[in-house]
Amino acid sequence: MNPAFEKAIAAKEARRKRLAKLPIHKKIEIVVQLQKLAAPPLKAQARRTVVWGIGPASKRGQDEE
């Protein structure tokens, strides 16, 4: 196999293992960040989007403003 390809696969595997070890609240924060990134292009296509009202910027038990 190509050494560059092997290096990329190894890096991908290492990243997945590192993410798997994160606590659940950190994983949820990552999902919310991805939802926020995906929302503008989806809204531009008139698609329904949902960004969870949780994460580091919101207060527990309250919706984001």
ROPA-60120 format. One record per atom (N, C-alpha, C): residue number from 1; residue in one letter; x, y, z. Coordinates in Angstrom, 3 decimals, always signed. Atoms other than C-alpha are relative to their C-alpha. Example, Ala and Ser with C-alpha at 12.3 -4.5 7.8 and 13.67 -1.06 7.14 Angstrom:
> 1_a_+0.890_-1.190_+0.000
> 1_a_+12.300_-4.500_+7.800
> 1_a_+0.900_+1.200_+0.000
> 2_s_-0.820_-1.190_-0.060
> 2_s_+13.670_-1.060_+7.140
> 2_s_-0.770_+1.090_+0.730
//
This chain:
> 1_m_+0.833_-1.190_+0.000
> 1_m_+0.000_+0.000_+0.000
> 1_m_+0.875_+1.250_+0.000
> 2_n_-0.662_-1.290_+0.048
> 2_n_+0.939_+3.619_-0.456
> 2_n_+0.271_+0.476_+1.439
> 3_p_-0.321_-0.451_-1.368
> 3_p_+2.771_+4.977_+2.656
> 3_p_-0.857_+1.191_+0.463
> 4_a_+0.828_-1.151_-0.375
> 4_a_+0.771_+8.226_+2.595
> 4_a_-1.416_-0.466_+0.380
> 5_f_+1.328_+0.542_-0.294
> 5_f_-2.481_+6.237_+2.528
> 5_f_+0.006_-0.706_+1.352
> 6_e_-0.127_+0.700_-1.281
> 6_e_-1.323_+4.053_+5.432
> 6_e_+0.068_+0.990_+1.159
> 7_k_-0.123_-1.028_-1.033
> 7_k_-0.403_+7.165_+7.414
> 7_k_-1.366_+0.643_+0.272
> 8_a_+1.318_-0.601_-0.151
> 8_a_-3.843_+8.683_+6.775
> 8_a_-0.951_-0.947_+0.744
> 9_i_+0.858_+0.988_-0.663
> 9_i_-5.605_+5.480_+7.856
> 9_i_+0.371_-0.114_+1.482
> 10_a_-0.450_+0.090_-1.397
> 10_a_-3.494_+5.281_+11.037
> 10_a_-0.441_+1.233_+0.789
> 11_a_+0.422_-1.236_-0.672
> 11_a_-4.261_+8.922_+11.879
> 11_a_-1.508_-0.021_+0.258
> 12_k_+1.452_+0.088_-0.157
> 12_k_-7.978_+8.316_+11.322
> 12_k_-0.364_-0.942_+1.150
> 13_e_+0.252_+0.971_-1.073
> 13_e_-7.923_+5.282_+13.611
> 13_e_+0.356_+0.585_+1.366
> 14_a_-0.417_-0.612_-1.267
> 14_a_-6.030_+7.193_+16.316
> 14_a_-1.010_+1.060_+0.446
> 15_r_+0.988_-1.026_-0.339
> 15_r_-8.533_+10.060_+16.140
> 15_r_-1.285_-0.642_+0.507
> 16_r_+1.220_+0.684_-0.446
> 16_r_-11.471_+7.677_+16.447
> 16_r_+0.158_-0.558_+1.412
> 17_k_-0.241_+0.530_-1.351
> 17_k_-9.913_+6.035_+19.502
> 17_k_+0.005_+1.123_+1.032
> 18_r_-0.054_-1.146_-0.912
> 18_r_-9.250_+9.443_+21.073
> 18_r_-1.414_+0.532_+0.263
> 19_l_+1.372_-0.480_-0.169
> 19_l_-12.859_+10.559_+20.448
> 19_l_-0.840_-0.988_+0.805
> 20_a_+0.760_+1.019_-0.729
> 20_a_-14.215_+7.270_+21.816
> 20_a_+0.239_+0.088_+1.507
> 21_k_-0.336_-0.105_-1.425
> 21_k_-12.484_+7.958_+25.142
> 21_k_-0.587_+1.250_+0.665
> 22_l_+0.554_-1.222_-0.576
> 22_l_-14.182_+11.349_+25.589
> 22_l_-1.238_-0.303_+0.834
> 23_p_+1.233_+0.162_-0.777
> 23_p_-16.902_+11.683_+28.247
> 23_p_-1.205_+0.409_-0.860
> 24_i_+1.205_-0.210_+0.803
> 24_i_-20.470_+11.793_+26.930
> 24_i_-0.332_+1.475_-0.178
> 25_h_+0.344_-1.420_+0.146
> 25_h_-20.954_+15.516_+27.627
> 25_h_+0.868_+0.685_-1.051
> 26_k_-0.878_-0.565_+1.036
> 26_k_-17.962_+16.346_+25.398
> 26_k_-0.460_-0.444_-1.386
> 27_k_+0.494_+0.506_+1.279
> 27_k_-19.353_+14.141_+22.616
> 27_k_-1.241_+0.772_-0.425
> 28_i_+1.210_-0.762_+0.311
> 28_i_-22.684_+15.974_+22.839
> 28_i_+0.357_+1.418_-0.427
> 29_e_-0.442_-1.334_+0.398
> 29_e_-20.904_+19.346_+22.670
> 29_e_+0.503_-0.010_-1.449
> 30_i_-0.500_+0.119_+1.373
> 30_i_-19.199_+18.161_+19.454
> 30_i_-1.177_-0.099_-0.976
> 31_v_+1.184_+0.143_+0.867
> 31_v_-22.569_+17.140_+17.968
> 31_v_-0.686_+1.355_-0.175
> 32_v_+0.645_-1.309_+0.071
> 32_v_-24.039_+20.556_+18.802
> 32_v_+0.817_+0.938_-0.892
> 33_q_-0.850_-0.832_+0.857
> 33_q_-21.059_+22.299_+17.172
> 33_q_-0.191_-0.367_-1.475
> 34_l_+0.217_+0.440_+1.380
> 34_l_-21.548_+20.206_+14.027
> 34_l_-1.380_+0.424_-0.505
> 35_q_+1.337_-0.445_+0.385
> 35_q_-25.274_+21.020_+14.004
> 35_q_+0.018_+1.493_-0.343
> 36_k_-0.084_-1.441_+0.256
> 36_k_-24.460_+24.742_+14.196
> 36_k_+0.713_+0.287_-1.322
> 37_l_-0.706_-0.174_+1.269
> 37_l_-22.029_+24.416_+11.279
> 37_l_-0.868_-0.391_-1.193
> 38_a_+0.810_+0.512_+1.098
> 38_a_-24.509_+22.487_+9.158
> 38_a_-1.273_+0.817_-0.220
> 39_a_+1.286_-0.692_+0.084
> 39_a_-27.542_+24.712_+9.856
> 39_a_-0.074_+1.052_-1.111
> 40_p_+0.149_-1.042_+1.028
> 40_p_-26.827_+27.732_+7.583
> 40_p_-0.142_-0.537_-1.440
> 41_p_+0.189_+0.495_+1.365
> 41_p_-26.313_+25.774_+4.332
> 41_p_-1.314_-0.769_-0.173
> 42_l_+1.267_+0.729_+0.090
> 42_l_-29.319_+23.567_+5.099
> 42_l_-1.184_+0.960_-0.060
> 43_k_+1.074_-0.995_+0.022
> 43_k_-31.523_+26.580_+5.823
> 43_k_-0.047_+0.709_-1.355
> 44_a_-0.059_-0.623_+1.322
> 44_a_-30.353_+28.145_+2.532
> 44_a_-0.674_-0.870_-1.052
> 45_q_+0.670_+0.942_+0.907
> 45_q_-31.757_+25.047_+0.806
> 45_q_-1.444_-0.245_+0.433
> 46_a_+1.362_+0.112_-0.540
> 46_a_-35.045_+25.507_+2.712
> 46_a_-0.239_-1.353_+0.661
> 47_r_+0.148_+1.265_-0.726
> 47_r_-34.408_+22.329_+4.708
> 47_r_-0.149_+0.283_+1.482
> 48_r_+0.233_-0.139_-1.443
> 48_r_-35.592_+21.937_+8.275
> 48_r_+1.285_-0.372_+0.745
> 49_t_-1.198_+0.276_-0.790
> 49_t_-32.722_+22.118_+10.755
> 49_t_-0.333_+0.090_+1.481
> 50_v_+0.158_-0.019_-1.453
> 50_v_-32.499_+21.451_+14.465
> 50_v_+1.386_+0.079_+0.627
> 51_v_-1.226_-0.098_-0.794
> 51_v_-29.705_+22.624_+16.717
> 51_v_-0.428_-0.150_+1.448
> 52_w_+0.370_+0.248_-1.385
> 52_w_-29.999_+21.204_+20.183
> 52_w_+0.342_+1.210_+0.855
> 53_g_-0.217_-1.130_-0.893
> 53_g_-30.298_+23.871_+22.869
> 53_g_+0.826_-0.382_+1.208
> 54_i_-0.890_+0.407_-1.082
> 54_i_-27.534_+22.327_+24.915
> 54_i_+1.433_+0.222_-0.446
> 55_g_-1.401_-0.185_+0.336
> 55_g_-23.796_+22.691_+25.063
> 55_g_+0.627_+1.044_+0.891
> 56_p_-0.721_-0.913_-0.885
> 56_p_-21.215_+25.017_+26.558
> 56_p_-0.578_+1.407_+0.044
> 57_a_+0.504_-1.373_+0.034
> 57_a_-22.986_+28.244_+25.505
> 57_a_-1.349_+0.144_+0.688
> 58_s_+1.326_-0.110_-0.606
> 58_s_-26.361_+27.413_+27.039
> 58_s_+0.040_-0.351_+1.481
> 59_k_+0.118_+0.317_-1.408
> 59_k_-27.457_+27.223_+30.630
> 59_k_-0.877_-1.232_+0.134
> 60_r_+0.780_+1.237_-0.187
> 60_r_-28.826_+23.918_+31.888
> 60_r_-1.464_+0.333_+0.288
> 61_g_+1.422_-0.159_-0.224
> 61_g_-32.589_+23.708_+31.701
> 61_g_-0.623_+1.208_-0.676
> 62_q_+0.524_-1.176_+0.685
> 62_q_-32.928_+26.854_+29.573
> 62_q_+0.371_-0.088_-1.470
> 63_d_-0.294_-0.042_+1.429
> 63_d_-33.136_+27.325_+25.800
> 63_d_+0.965_+1.136_-0.297
> 64_e_-0.880_-1.077_+0.431
> 64_e_-30.584_+29.386_+23.949
> 64_e_-0.842_+1.132_-0.556
> 65_e_+0.722_-1.165_+0.522
> 65_e_-31.675_+32.890_+23.003
> 65_e_+0.464_+0.311_-1.383
//
